Amino acid sequence: MKITMIGAGYVGLVSGVCFADFGHDVICLDKDERKIEALRTGRVPIFEPGLEQLVAANVASGRLSFSTDLSASVSESDVIFIAVGTPSRRGDGHADLSYVRDAAREIAAHLKNFTVVVTKSTVPVGTGDEVERIIRETNPDADVAVVSNPEFLREGAAIDDFKRPDRIVIGLHDERARAVMTEVYRPLYLNQAPLLFTTRRTSELVKYAGNAFLAMKITFINEMADLCEKVGANVQEVARGIGLDGRIGSKFLHAGPGYGGSCFPKDTLALVKTAQDHDSPVRLIETTVSINDNRKRAMGRKVIHAAGGDVRGKRIAVLGLTFKPNTDDMRDSPAIAIIQALQDGGARVIGYDPEGMENAHKVIDNLTTAKGPYEAAEGADALVLVTEWNQFRALDFARLKAAMRSPVLVDLRNIYKRDEVERHGFAYTSIGQPG
């Protein structure tokens, strides 16, 4: 099939490349000429394991191309995916749908034959109705079916998630679109990926509800971690104890400094705003958002306490800047609030991240970065583990101790065991474990 992907950002690029790898002919469109030119020359603007190789292979096969010219590709496409950004709107927290609306208008002007237009972007309930209205107002003669097909990609594991999905949710009202979308995802039949066909509004809500539930699960175990510290329990064992219950499951029960990234913060907030607009408040999610925001700053205070209660003039090394490993995404990373709290306390912060330092400099002022974890630790009064990159899981503590001014380790991901760290002469602070 001929597919056009409007938006060559994280979702659009990963989805478009994977569809091309399935055997479809795919054009990825974006208004950013520098991004398109980079992709044409094999330079991928985001870090995602395996993506650069997959782009190169499918460009070489002739199934994948990149363009800024919407008119030529739309008129020839069977399916058009809208995968543009929907960031939180400044001032009120609602999802900003301006890019989605603009895409709908531009698509409408160039439609010729029957076309399926799919919202892949994460959008509030009712957006598909608005997209259809815009298309029909702009081009009354358009023969179009508007479909919702939310993405469920985890940064750092997006390609595997796309090719081996837990489920594929497709919301539609025009039955002609069912056959088209079935054909789009036909290559996944061998993996027995379940296709859930539902209404458009239900599909839109599935995405928000799923992310909100996972965010709530993370927030729950973080609150349990705080309680564990007060009563002398171990949150990792609590998580295992409840995670073995099949009704609960073990995923997303890892205590830490709070959730971040491109999805959970904005999607939970957008769901709260949608619910308020419909006079059906989701108080559990409202509380989740509030607790998570407060937790990130509280982690800064935790570090200050571990460093003796005062960090003025001290050097603090932070390992891990991105919101999770295997990505260069700094959006709403806990490291931002933690570093700001340390800087407000008068500390000099030296950070290191395998992939995120360039983006970190864009969002954190006065941040010094190092070339590696041991350089970051040189002369440090405390070392803070914020993101659990694999290369931080087997640090040489003898080397660290020799480099640091004070052997203090604050492990906000519970990567290490207390006795192991203390055996090397470190003062150790973790999350939700007896001190």
C-alpha positions as CSV (number, residue, x, y, z in Angstrom):
1,M,0.0,0.0,0.0
2,K,1.0,3.6,-0.5
3,I,1.3,5.4,2.9
4,T,2.1,9.0,3.7
5,M,3.3,9.8,7.2
6,I,2.8,13.5,8.1
7,G,5.4,14.3,10.8
8,A,8.9,12.8,10.9
9,G,9.3,13.2,14.6
10,Y,9.6,10.3,17.0
11,V,6.3,8.6,16.3
12,G,6.1,9.4,12.7
13,L,9.6,8.3,11.8
14,V,9.5,5.1,13.8
15,S,6.0,4.2,12.4
16,G,6.9,5.1,8.8
17,V,10.1,3.2,8.9
18,C,8.5,0.1,10.3
19,F,5.6,0.2,7.8
20,A,8.2,0.4,5.0
21,D,10.0,-2.6,6.6
22,F,6.7,-4.4,6.3
23,G,6.8,-3.9,2.5
24,H,4.6,-0.8,2.1
25,D,5.7,2.3,0.1
26,V,6.1,5.1,2.6
27,I,6.8,8.8,2.3
28,C,7.6,10.6,5.5
29,L,6.7,14.3,5.3
30,D,7.9,17.2,7.5
31,K,8.0,20.9,7.2
32,D,11.5,21.0,8.8
33,E,13.7,21.1,5.7
34,R,16.9,20.5,7.7
35,K,15.4,17.4,9.3
36,I,14.3,16.0,5.9
37,E,17.7,16.8,4.3
38,A,19.4,15.0,7.2
39,L,17.2,11.9,6.8
40,R,17.8,11.9,3.1
41,T,21.6,11.7,3.8
42,G,21.1,8.9,6.4
43,R,21.4,11.1,9.5
44,V,18.6,10.3,12.0
45,P,17.8,13.3,14.3
46,I,16.7,11.2,17.3
47,F,18.4,8.4,19.1
48,E,16.5,5.1,19.1
49,P,18.3,1.8,19.1
50,G,18.2,0.2,15.6
51,L,16.4,3.1,13.9
52,E,19.3,4.4,11.9
53,Q,20.1,1.0,10.4
54,L,16.4,0.4,9.6
55,V,16.1,3.8,7.8
56,A,19.2,3.1,5.7
57,A,17.9,-0.4,4.7
58,N,14.5,0.8,3.6
59,V,15.8,3.9,1.8
60,A,18.1,1.6,-0.1
61,S,15.2,-0.8,-0.9
62,G,13.3,2.1,-2.4
63,R,10.3,1.7,-0.1
64,L,11.1,4.7,2.1
65,S,11.6,8.3,1.2
66,F,11.4,11.8,2.8
67,S,9.9,15.0,1.5
68,T,8.5,18.4,2.4
69,D,6.0,18.3,-0.6
70,L,2.7,17.3,0.8
71,S,0.6,17.7,-2.4
72,A,2.4,15.1,-4.5
73,S,2.3,12.3,-1.9
74,V,-1.2,12.9,-0.5
75,S,-3.0,12.6,-3.8
76,E,-1.4,9.2,-4.5
77,S,-1.7,7.6,-1.1
78,D,-4.1,4.9,0.1
79,V,-3.5,5.9,3.8
80,I,-2.4,9.1,5.4
81,F,-1.2,9.1,8.9
82,I,-1.1,12.3,11.0
83,A,1.8,12.0,13.4
84,V,2.5,15.6,14.4
85,G,3.2,16.8,17.9
86,T,0.4,17.5,20.4
87,P,2.3,19.2,23.3
88,S,0.7,20.6,26.4
89,R,-0.8,24.0,25.5
90,R,0.8,26.8,27.4
91,G,-1.4,28.3,30.1
92,D,-4.0,25.7,30.5
93,G,-2.5,22.2,30.0
94,H,-4.8,21.1,27.2
95,A,-3.3,19.3,24.3
96,D,-2.3,21.7,21.6
97,L,-4.1,20.5,18.4
98,S,-2.9,23.3,16.1
99,Y,-0.6,21.0,14.2
100,V,-3.3,18.3,13.8
101,R,-5.7,20.9,12.5
102,D,-3.2,22.3,10.1
103,A,-2.4,18.9,8.8
104,A,-6.1,18.1,8.3
105,R,-6.6,21.3,6.2
106,E,-3.5,20.6,4.0
107,I,-4.6,17.0,3.5
108,A,-8.1,18.0,2.5
109,A,-6.9,20.3,-0.3
110,H,-5.1,17.4,-2.1
111,L,-7.4,14.4,-1.7
112,K,-8.6,12.8,-4.9
113,N,-9.7,9.1,-4.5
114,F,-11.0,7.3,-1.5
115,T,-8.4,7.8,1.2
116,V,-8.2,6.7,4.9
117,V,-6.8,9.5,7.1
118,V,-5.5,8.2,10.4
119,T,-4.7,10.1,13.6
120,K,-1.6,8.5,15.0
121,S,-0.8,11.5,17.2
122,T,-2.0,11.2,20.8
123,V,-5.2,13.3,20.8
124,P,-8.1,14.1,23.2
125,V,-11.5,12.4,22.7
126,G,-13.4,13.9,19.8
127,T,-10.3,15.0,17.8
128,G,-11.2,12.5,15.0
129,D,-14.6,14.2,14.7
130,E,-12.9,17.6,14.4
131,V,-10.4,16.3,11.8
132,E,-13.3,14.9,9.7
133,R,-15.2,18.2,10.0
134,I,-12.2,20.2,8.9
135,I,-11.6,17.9,5.9
136,R,-15.2,18.1,4.8
137,E,-15.4,21.8,5.2
138,T,-12.2,22.3,3.3
139,N,-13.1,19.8,0.5
140,P,-16.8,18.9,0.4
141,D,-16.1,16.4,-2.4
142,A,-13.5,14.4,-0.5
143,D,-14.1,10.7,-0.2
144,V,-12.5,10.1,3.1
145,A,-12.7,7.9,6.2
146,V,-11.1,9.3,9.4
147,V,-9.6,6.7,11.7
148,S,-8.0,6.7,15.1
149,N,-5.0,4.4,15.6
150,P,-3.0,5.5,18.7
151,E,0.6,4.5,19.1
152,F,2.0,2.5,22.1
153,L,5.7,2.9,21.6
154,R,8.2,3.0,24.5
155,E,11.2,5.1,23.8
156,G,14.3,2.9,23.7
157,A,12.2,-0.1,22.6
158,A,10.0,1.5,19.9
159,I,10.9,-0.7,16.9
160,D,10.2,-3.9,18.9
161,D,7.0,-2.4,20.3
162,F,5.8,-1.6,16.8
163,K,6.7,-5.0,15.3
164,R,5.5,-7.1,18.3
165,P,2.7,-5.1,19.8
166,D,0.5,-6.1,22.7
167,R,-2.5,-4.8,20.7
168,I,-3.4,-2.6,17.7
169,V,-6.3,-0.3,18.5
170,I,-8.3,1.0,15.5
171,G,-11.3,3.3,15.9
172,L,-13.5,3.9,12.9
173,H,-17.1,4.5,11.7
174,D,-16.7,3.9,8.0
175,E,-16.5,0.2,7.4
176,R,-14.5,0.7,4.2
177,A,-11.6,1.7,6.4
178,R,-11.7,-1.7,8.2
179,A,-10.4,-3.5,5.2
180,V,-7.7,-0.9,4.5
181,M,-6.4,-0.9,8.1
182,T,-6.4,-4.7,8.2
183,E,-4.2,-4.7,5.1
184,V,-1.9,-2.1,6.6
185,Y,-1.2,-4.3,9.6
186,R,-1.4,-7.6,7.8
187,P,2.3,-8.3,8.1
188,L,1.8,-8.6,11.9
189,Y,-0.6,-11.6,11.5
190,L,2.2,-14.0,12.0
191,N,2.9,-12.5,15.4
192,Q,-0.8,-12.9,16.2
193,A,-1.0,-9.2,17.2
194,P,-4.7,-8.6,18.2
195,L,-6.5,-5.9,16.2
196,L,-9.1,-4.2,18.4
197,F,-11.6,-2.5,16.2
198,T,-13.8,0.0,18.1
199,T,-15.3,3.5,17.8
200,R,-13.1,6.5,17.1
201,R,-13.8,8.1,20.5
202,T,-13.1,4.9,22.4
203,S,-9.8,4.4,20.6
204,E,-8.8,8.0,21.5
205,L,-9.6,7.4,25.1
206,V,-7.8,4.0,25.2
207,K,-4.4,5.8,24.7
208,Y,-4.9,8.4,27.5
209,A,-6.4,5.8,29.8
210,G,-3.5,3.4,29.3
211,N,-0.8,6.0,29.9
212,A,-2.7,7.5,32.9
213,F,-3.0,4.0,34.5
214,L,0.7,3.3,34.1
215,A,1.6,6.7,35.5
216,M,-0.7,6.1,38.5
217,K,1.1,2.7,39.0
218,I,4.5,4.4,39.1
219,T,3.2,7.0,41.5
220,F,1.7,4.4,43.7
221,I,5.0,2.5,44.2
222,N,6.8,5.8,44.7
223,E,4.5,6.6,47.6
224,M,5.0,3.1,49.0
225,A,8.7,3.8,48.8
226,D,8.3,6.9,51.0
227,L,6.3,4.8,53.5
228,C,8.9,2.1,53.4
229,E,11.6,4.5,54.4
230,K,9.5,5.6,57.4
231,V,8.7,2.2,58.7
232,G,11.9,0.3,57.8
233,A,10.5,-1.8,55.0
234,N,12.1,-2.6,51.6
235,V,10.1,-1.2,48.6
236,Q,11.8,-3.6,46.1
237,E,10.5,-6.6,48.1
238,V,7.1,-4.9,48.5
239,A,6.9,-4.5,44.7
240,R,7.9,-8.1,44.1
241,G,5.4,-9.2,46.7
242,I,2.5,-7.4,45.0
243,G,3.8,-7.8,41.5
244,L,3.5,-11.6,41.7
245,D,-0.2,-11.2,42.0
246,G,-1.4,-11.8,38.5
247,R,-4.1,-9.1,38.9
248,I,-1.4,-6.5,39.5
249,G,1.7,-7.6,37.6
250,S,5.3,-6.5,38.1
251,K,5.7,-3.9,35.4
252,F,5.9,-0.3,36.3
253,L,6.4,-1.1,40.0
254,H,10.0,0.2,40.1
255,A,10.4,3.1,42.7
256,G,12.3,6.1,41.4
257,P,12.5,9.8,41.1
258,G,9.2,10.2,39.2
259,Y,8.0,9.7,35.7
260,G,8.9,11.9,32.7
261,G,9.2,11.8,29.0
262,S,7.0,12.8,26.0
263,C,3.9,10.9,27.0
264,F,3.0,10.4,30.6
265,P,3.3,14.1,31.8
266,K,1.4,15.6,28.9
267,D,-1.1,12.8,28.5
268,T,-2.1,12.6,32.2
269,L,-2.6,16.4,32.2
270,A,-4.6,16.4,29.0
271,L,-6.9,13.6,30.4
272,V,-7.4,15.7,33.5
273,K,-8.4,18.7,31.4
274,T,-10.7,16.7,29.1
275,A,-12.4,15.2,32.2
276,Q,-12.9,18.6,33.7
277,D,-14.3,20.0,30.5
278,H,-16.9,17.2,30.6
279,D,-17.7,17.7,34.3
280,S,-16.4,14.2,35.1
281,P,-13.2,14.8,37.1
282,V,-10.6,12.0,37.3
283,R,-9.4,12.7,40.9
284,L,-7.0,9.8,41.0
285,I,-5.2,11.1,37.9
286,E,-5.2,14.7,39.2
287,T,-3.5,13.5,42.4
288,T,-1.1,11.4,40.3
289,V,0.0,14.5,38.4
290,S,0.4,16.5,41.6
291,I,2.4,13.9,43.4
292,N,4.8,13.3,40.5
293,D,5.5,17.0,40.0
294,N,6.3,17.4,43.7
295,R,8.4,14.2,43.9
296,K,11.0,15.4,41.4
297,R,11.8,18.4,43.4
298,A,11.8,16.3,46.6
299,M,14.5,14.1,45.1
300,G,16.7,17.2,45.0
301,R,16.1,17.7,48.7
302,K,17.0,14.1,49.3
303,V,20.3,14.5,47.6
304,I,21.0,17.7,49.6
305,H,20.3,15.8,52.8
306,A,22.6,12.9,51.8
307,A,25.3,15.4,51.1
308,G,25.2,16.7,54.6
309,G,22.2,19.1,54.5
310,D,24.0,21.9,52.6
311,V,25.4,21.8,49.1
312,R,26.5,25.4,48.8
313,G,29.9,25.4,47.1
314,K,29.9,21.6,46.6
315,R,30.4,19.7,43.4
316,I,27.6,17.2,42.7
317,A,28.0,14.6,39.9
318,V,24.8,13.4,38.2
319,L,24.8,10.3,36.1
320,G,21.9,10.0,33.7
321,L,20.1,13.1,32.4
322,T,17.4,11.6,30.1
323,F,14.1,10.5,31.5
324,K,14.9,6.9,30.8
325,P,17.8,4.9,29.2
326,N,18.2,4.2,25.5
327,T,16.9,7.6,24.4
328,D,18.2,11.2,24.1
329,D,14.8,12.6,25.2
330,M,15.0,15.2,28.0
331,R,11.3,16.1,28.1
332,D,10.1,16.3,31.7
333,S,13.1,14.3,32.9
334,P,13.4,14.1,36.7
335,A,17.0,15.2,36.2
336,I,15.9,18.7,35.3
337,A,14.1,19.4,38.6
338,I,16.7,17.6,40.6
339,I,19.6,19.6,39.1
340,Q,17.7,22.9,39.4
341,A,17.1,22.1,43.1
342,L,20.8,21.4,43.6
343,Q,21.8,24.6,41.7
344,D,19.3,26.6,43.8
345,G,21.1,25.2,46.9
346,G,24.4,26.6,45.6
347,A,25.9,23.4,44.2
348,R,27.9,23.1,41.0
349,V,26.5,20.2,39.0
350,I,28.5,18.1,36.6
351,G,26.4,15.7,34.5
352,Y,27.0,12.8,32.2
353,D,24.6,10.9,30.0
354,P,25.5,8.5,27.1
355,E,23.1,10.2,24.6
356,G,21.3,13.1,26.2
357,M,23.9,15.8,26.9
358,E,23.3,17.9,23.8
359,N,19.6,18.1,24.6
360,A,20.3,18.6,28.3
361,H,22.2,21.8,27.6
362,K,19.0,23.1,25.9
363,V,16.8,22.8,29.0
364,I,19.2,23.1,32.0
365,D,21.2,26.3,32.5
366,N,24.7,26.4,33.8
367,L,25.2,22.6,33.5
368,T,28.7,21.3,33.1
369,T,29.0,18.0,31.4
370,A,31.7,15.4,31.5
371,K,33.0,12.8,29.0
372,G,32.2,9.9,31.2
373,P,31.1,8.8,34.7
374,Y,34.6,8.9,36.2
375,E,35.3,12.3,34.9
376,A,32.0,13.5,36.3
377,A,33.0,12.1,39.7
378,E,36.3,13.8,39.8
379,G,36.4,16.0,43.0
380,A,32.7,15.4,43.7
381,D,31.1,15.6,47.1
382,A,28.3,13.3,46.1
383,L,27.4,11.1,43.1
384,V,23.7,10.8,42.1
385,L,22.3,8.0,39.8
386,V,19.2,9.4,38.1
387,T,18.8,7.3,34.9
388,E,19.6,3.5,34.9
389,W,21.7,3.3,31.7
390,N,23.4,-0.1,31.5
391,Q,26.9,1.4,31.7
392,F,26.1,2.7,35.2
393,R,25.2,-0.8,36.5
394,A,28.8,-2.0,37.1
395,L,30.7,1.1,38.2
396,D,34.2,0.7,39.6
397,F,33.7,1.9,43.2
398,A,37.4,1.8,44.0
399,R,38.0,4.2,41.1
400,L,35.1,6.3,42.0
401,K,36.2,6.6,45.6
402,A,39.7,7.6,44.6
403,A,38.3,10.3,42.3
404,M,35.7,11.8,44.7
405,R,36.2,14.3,47.5
406,S,33.5,12.6,49.6
407,P,32.3,9.0,48.9
408,V,28.6,9.6,48.9
409,L,26.3,7.7,46.5
410,V,22.6,8.6,46.0
411,D,21.0,5.8,44.0
412,L,17.6,7.1,42.8
413,R,17.0,3.9,40.8
414,N,18.0,1.3,43.4
415,I,20.6,-0.2,41.0
416,Y,23.0,-1.3,43.7
417,K,22.8,-3.2,47.0
418,R,23.5,-1.3,50.1
419,D,26.1,-3.8,51.6
420,E,28.0,-3.8,48.3
421,V,28.3,-0.1,48.2
422,E,29.1,0.4,51.9
423,R,31.8,-2.3,51.7
424,H,33.7,0.1,49.4
425,G,33.5,2.8,52.0
426,F,30.6,4.8,50.5
427,A,27.7,6.4,52.3
428,Y,24.7,5.0,50.5
429,T,21.2,6.5,50.0
430,S,18.5,4.7,48.0
431,I,14.8,4.8,47.4
432,G,12.3,3.1,49.8
433,Q,14.9,1.0,51.7
434,P,15.9,0.9,55.3
435,G,18.8,3.2,56.0
